[in-house]
Amino acid sequence: MNAKKILKTIAIPVLISLVPMLIKHKKETTAAKR
């Protein structure tokens, strides 16, 4: 069960850093389509 804890500790910061990048990318692609 220790591996799950490690995965969670790694996954949470990764998600926090990836989500804004994904949102920015989505905005850029929608802006480019116009």
C-alpha positions as CSV (number, residue, x, y, z in Angstrom):
1,M,0.0,0.0,0.0
2,N,3.1,2.3,0.3
3,A,3.4,2.5,-3.5
4,K,-0.1,4.0,-3.8
5,K,0.8,6.7,-1.2
6,I,4.0,7.6,-3.2
7,L,1.9,7.7,-6.5
8,K,-0.6,10.1,-4.9
9,T,2.2,12.3,-3.6
10,I,3.7,12.5,-7.1
11,A,0.4,12.6,-9.0
12,I,-1.1,15.6,-7.1
13,P,1.6,18.1,-7.9
14,V,1.9,16.9,-11.5
15,L,-1.8,17.4,-12.0
16,I,-1.7,20.8,-10.4
17,S,1.1,21.8,-12.8
18,L,-0.4,20.1,-15.9
19,V,-4.0,21.4,-15.5
20,P,-3.1,25.2,-16.1
21,M,-0.9,24.1,-19.1
22,L,-3.9,22.2,-20.6
23,I,-6.2,25.1,-20.1
24,K,-3.7,27.5,-21.7
25,H,-3.3,25.1,-24.6
26,K,-7.1,24.8,-25.1
27,K,-7.4,28.6,-25.1
28,E,-4.6,28.9,-27.7
29,T,-6.1,26.3,-30.0
30,T,-9.6,27.9,-29.8
31,A,-8.0,31.3,-30.5
32,A,-6.1,29.9,-33.5
33,K,-9.3,28.4,-34.9
34,R,-11.0,31.8,-35.1
